[in-house]
């Protein structure tokens, strides 16, 4: 059992890291508890103006977007093989019954180039919210309508931008 402890620790560590990450659902819960019943102007004063609004007979729907960032993800290559020489000796009999010994030298290319697995790319990070208000401008509902992964280990850019902690 003692030999399995390091293995168990290696399996549990990624789960513990993921458990500490905030998700879009965590961000939605925090937003709803913090902002429902508050004036929409207070939200916009804290995080910036909306990018769009749509009037309704019962109030307005706002679209807010923030936390725009471009992240570069570098390319991934195969690992280079070290240069090495293999000497292979084979003994066989030819058609006349004589024993023939052959020695071959196989050399791996020392100038071997790694192969591209995935190319480098740019990824857009942002948080987009839909905010519904009543006629008086009080937030009736708020939710993340478009949420990318975060910049670090976070699974939610909205959680990062709006300061949501797990």
ZIMO-V121970 format. One record per pair of residues at least 24 apart in sequence whose C-alpha atoms are under 10 Angstrom apart, sorted by the first residue. I is the first residue (numbers start at 1). J is the second residue. D is the distance in whole Angstrom. If there is no record, write none. Layout:
i-><I | I>
j-><J | J>
d-><D | D>
This chain:
i-><17 | 17 | 18 | 18 | 18 | 19 | 20 | 20 | 20 | 20 | 21 | 21 | 21 | 21 | 21 | 21 | 21 | 21 | 21 | 22 | 22 | 22 | 22 | 22 | 22 | 22 | 22 | 22 | 22 | 22 | 22 | 22 | 23 | 23 | 23 | 23 | 23 | 23 | 23 | 23 | 23 | 23 | 23 | 23 | 23 | 23 | 24 | 24 | 24 | 24 | 24 | 24 | 24 | 24 | 24 | 24 | 24 | 24 | 24 | 24 | 24 | 25 | 25 | 25 | 25 | 25 | 26 | 26 | 26 | 26 | 26 | 26 | 26 | 27 | 27 | 27 | 27 | 27 | 27 | 27 | 27 | 27 | 27 | 27 | 27 | 27 | 27 | 28 | 28 | 28 | 28 | 28 | 28 | 28 | 28 | 29 | 29 | 29 | 30 | 30 | 30 | 30 | 30 | 30 | 30 | 31 | 31 | 31 | 31 | 31 | 31 | 31 | 31 | 31 | 31 | 32 | 32 | 32 | 32 | 32 | 33 | 34 | 35 | 35 | 35 | 35 | 35 | 35 | 36 | 36 | 36 | 36 | 36 | 36 | 36 | 36 | 37 | 37 | 37 | 37 | 37 | 37 | 37 | 38 | 38 | 38 | 38 | 38 | 39 | 39 | 39 | 39 | 39 | 39 | 39 | 40 | 40 | 40 | 40 | 40 | 40 | 40 | 40 | 40 | 41 | 41 | 41 | 42 | 42 | 43 | 43 | 46 | 47 | 47 | 50 | 50 | 50 | 50 | 51 | 52 | 53 | 53 | 53 | 54 | 55 | 55 | 55 | 56 | 56 | 56 | 56 | 57 | 57 | 58 | 58 | 58 | 58 | 58 | 59 | 59 | 59 | 59 | 59 | 59 | 59 | 59 | 59 | 60 | 60 | 60 | 60 | 60 | 60 | 60 | 60 | 60 | 60 | 61 | 61 | 61 | 61 | 61 | 61 | 61 | 61 | 61 | 62 | 62 | 62 | 62 | 62 | 62 | 63 | 63 | 63 | 63 | 63 | 63 | 63 | 63 | 64 | 64 | 64 | 64 | 64 | 64 | 64 | 65 | 65 | 65 | 65 | 65 | 65 | 65 | 65 | 65 | 65 | 66 | 66 | 66 | 66 | 66 | 66 | 66 | 66 | 66 | 67 | 67 | 67 | 67 | 67 | 67 | 67 | 67 | 67 | 67 | 67 | 67 | 68 | 68 | 68 | 68 | 68 | 68 | 68 | 69 | 69 | 69 | 69 | 69 | 69 | 69 | 69 | 70 | 70 | 70 | 70 | 70 | 70 | 71 | 71 | 71 | 71 | 71 | 71 | 71 | 72 | 72 | 72 | 72 | 72 | 73 | 73 | 73 | 73 | 73 | 73 | 74 | 74 | 74 | 74 | 74 | 75 | 75 | 75 | 75 | 75 | 75 | 76 | 76 | 76 | 76 | 76 | 76 | 76 | 77 | 77 | 77 | 77 | 77 | 77 | 77 | 78 | 78 | 78 | 78 | 78 | 78 | 79 | 79 | 79 | 79 | 80 | 80 | 80 | 80 | 80 | 80 | 81 | 81 | 81 | 81 | 81 | 81 | 81 | 82 | 82 | 82 | 82 | 82 | 83 | 83 | 83 | 83 | 83 | 83 | 84 | 84 | 84 | 85 | 85 | 123 | 123 | 124 | 124 | 124 | 125 | 125 | 125 | 125 | 125 | 125 | 126 | 126 | 126 | 126 | 126 | 126 | 126 | 127 | 127 | 127 | 127 | 127 | 127 | 127 | 128 | 128 | 129>
j-><153 | 154 | 153 | 154 | 155 | 166 | 153 | 154 | 165 | 166 | 150 | 152 | 153 | 154 | 155 | 156 | 159 | 165 | 166 | 149 | 150 | 153 | 154 | 155 | 156 | 157 | 158 | 159 | 160 | 164 | 165 | 166 | 147 | 148 | 149 | 150 | 154 | 155 | 156 | 157 | 158 | 159 | 160 | 164 | 165 | 166 | 127 | 143 | 144 | 145 | 146 | 147 | 148 | 149 | 154 | 155 | 156 | 157 | 158 | 159 | 164 | 143 | 144 | 156 | 158 | 159 | 155 | 156 | 158 | 159 | 164 | 165 | 166 | 143 | 144 | 147 | 156 | 157 | 158 | 159 | 160 | 161 | 162 | 163 | 164 | 165 | 166 | 129 | 142 | 143 | 144 | 145 | 158 | 159 | 164 | 142 | 143 | 164 | 143 | 159 | 162 | 163 | 164 | 165 | 166 | 129 | 141 | 142 | 143 | 144 | 158 | 159 | 162 | 163 | 164 | 139 | 140 | 141 | 142 | 143 | 142 | 142 | 131 | 138 | 139 | 140 | 141 | 142 | 131 | 132 | 133 | 138 | 139 | 140 | 141 | 142 | 133 | 134 | 137 | 138 | 139 | 140 | 141 | 133 | 137 | 138 | 139 | 140 | 133 | 134 | 136 | 137 | 138 | 139 | 140 | 131 | 132 | 133 | 134 | 136 | 137 | 138 | 139 | 140 | 137 | 138 | 139 | 138 | 139 | 131 | 139 | 162 | 161 | 162 | 128 | 129 | 130 | 131 | 128 | 130 | 130 | 131 | 132 | 132 | 132 | 133 | 135 | 132 | 133 | 134 | 135 | 134 | 135 | 132 | 133 | 134 | 135 | 136 | 132 | 133 | 134 | 135 | 136 | 137 | 138 | 139 | 140 | 131 | 132 | 133 | 134 | 135 | 136 | 137 | 138 | 139 | 140 | 130 | 131 | 132 | 133 | 134 | 139 | 140 | 141 | 142 | 129 | 130 | 131 | 132 | 133 | 142 | 128 | 129 | 130 | 131 | 132 | 142 | 144 | 145 | 127 | 128 | 129 | 130 | 131 | 144 | 145 | 126 | 127 | 128 | 129 | 130 | 144 | 145 | 146 | 147 | 158 | 125 | 126 | 127 | 128 | 129 | 157 | 158 | 161 | 162 | 124 | 125 | 126 | 127 | 128 | 150 | 151 | 157 | 158 | 160 | 161 | 162 | 124 | 125 | 126 | 127 | 128 | 157 | 161 | 123 | 124 | 125 | 126 | 127 | 150 | 151 | 157 | 122 | 123 | 124 | 125 | 126 | 151 | 121 | 122 | 123 | 124 | 125 | 150 | 151 | 120 | 121 | 122 | 123 | 124 | 118 | 119 | 120 | 121 | 122 | 123 | 118 | 119 | 120 | 121 | 122 | 116 | 117 | 118 | 119 | 120 | 121 | 114 | 115 | 116 | 117 | 118 | 119 | 120 | 113 | 114 | 115 | 116 | 117 | 118 | 119 | 113 | 114 | 115 | 116 | 117 | 118 | 113 | 114 | 115 | 116 | 110 | 111 | 112 | 113 | 114 | 115 | 108 | 109 | 110 | 111 | 112 | 113 | 114 | 108 | 109 | 110 | 111 | 112 | 107 | 108 | 109 | 110 | 111 | 112 | 108 | 109 | 110 | 109 | 110 | 148 | 149 | 148 | 149 | 151 | 149 | 150 | 151 | 156 | 157 | 158 | 150 | 151 | 156 | 157 | 158 | 160 | 161 | 156 | 157 | 158 | 159 | 160 | 161 | 162 | 157 | 158 | 158>
d-><8 | 10 | 8 | 9 | 9 | 9 | 9 | 9 | 9 | 7 | 10 | 10 | 7 | 5 | 6 | 8 | 10 | 9 | 7 | 10 | 9 | 9 | 6 | 6 | 6 | 9 | 9 | 6 | 8 | 8 | 7 | 6 | 9 | 10 | 9 | 9 | 7 | 5 | 5 | 9 | 9 | 7 | 10 | 10 | 10 | 9 | 10 | 9 | 7 | 10 | 9 | 7 | 9 | 9 | 10 | 7 | 5 | 8 | 7 | 7 | 10 | 9 | 9 | 9 | 10 | 9 | 10 | 9 | 10 | 8 | 8 | 8 | 7 | 8 | 8 | 10 | 7 | 9 | 6 | 5 | 9 | 10 | 8 | 9 | 6 | 8 | 9 | 9 | 8 | 5 | 6 | 10 | 9 | 9 | 9 | 9 | 8 | 9 | 10 | 9 | 9 | 9 | 7 | 9 | 9 | 10 | 9 | 7 | 7 | 9 | 10 | 9 | 8 | 10 | 8 | 9 | 9 | 7 | 6 | 7 | 10 | 10 | 10 | 9 | 7 | 9 | 8 | 7 | 9 | 9 | 9 | 8 | 5 | 6 | 6 | 7 | 9 | 10 | 9 | 6 | 5 | 6 | 9 | 9 | 9 | 5 | 6 | 8 | 8 | 10 | 8 | 6 | 4 | 6 | 10 | 8 | 9 | 7 | 10 | 9 | 6 | 6 | 6 | 9 | 8 | 9 | 9 | 10 | 10 | 10 | 9 | 10 | 9 | 8 | 10 | 9 | 10 | 9 | 10 | 10 | 10 | 9 | 10 | 10 | 10 | 10 | 10 | 10 | 9 | 9 | 9 | 9 | 8 | 10 | 8 | 6 | 6 | 9 | 7 | 5 | 4 | 4 | 7 | 7 | 9 | 10 | 9 | 8 | 6 | 5 | 7 | 7 | 10 | 8 | 10 | 9 | 10 | 7 | 6 | 5 | 6 | 9 | 10 | 10 | 9 | 10 | 8 | 6 | 5 | 6 | 8 | 9 | 7 | 6 | 5 | 6 | 9 | 10 | 10 | 9 | 8 | 6 | 5 | 7 | 8 | 9 | 10 | 7 | 6 | 4 | 6 | 9 | 10 | 10 | 9 | 10 | 9 | 9 | 6 | 5 | 7 | 9 | 9 | 8 | 7 | 9 | 10 | 7 | 5 | 6 | 9 | 10 | 10 | 7 | 8 | 8 | 6 | 9 | 7 | 6 | 5 | 7 | 10 | 9 | 9 | 8 | 6 | 5 | 7 | 10 | 10 | 8 | 10 | 6 | 6 | 5 | 6 | 9 | 9 | 8 | 6 | 5 | 6 | 7 | 10 | 8 | 7 | 6 | 5 | 6 | 9 | 10 | 9 | 6 | 5 | 6 | 7 | 9 | 7 | 4 | 7 | 9 | 7 | 8 | 6 | 4 | 4 | 7 | 10 | 9 | 6 | 5 | 5 | 7 | 7 | 10 | 6 | 5 | 4 | 5 | 7 | 9 | 9 | 5 | 5 | 7 | 7 | 10 | 9 | 6 | 8 | 10 | 10 | 9 | 7 | 7 | 5 | 9 | 8 | 9 | 8 | 10 | 7 | 9 | 8 | 8 | 9 | 7 | 10 | 9 | 8 | 5 | 6 | 5 | 8 | 8 | 5 | 8 | 8 | 9 | 10 | 9 | 10 | 8 | 9 | 10 | 7 | 7 | 7 | 9 | 7 | 10 | 8 | 10 | 9 | 6 | 7 | 10 | 9 | 8 | 6 | 5 | 9 | 9 | 7 | 9 | 9 | 8 | 8>
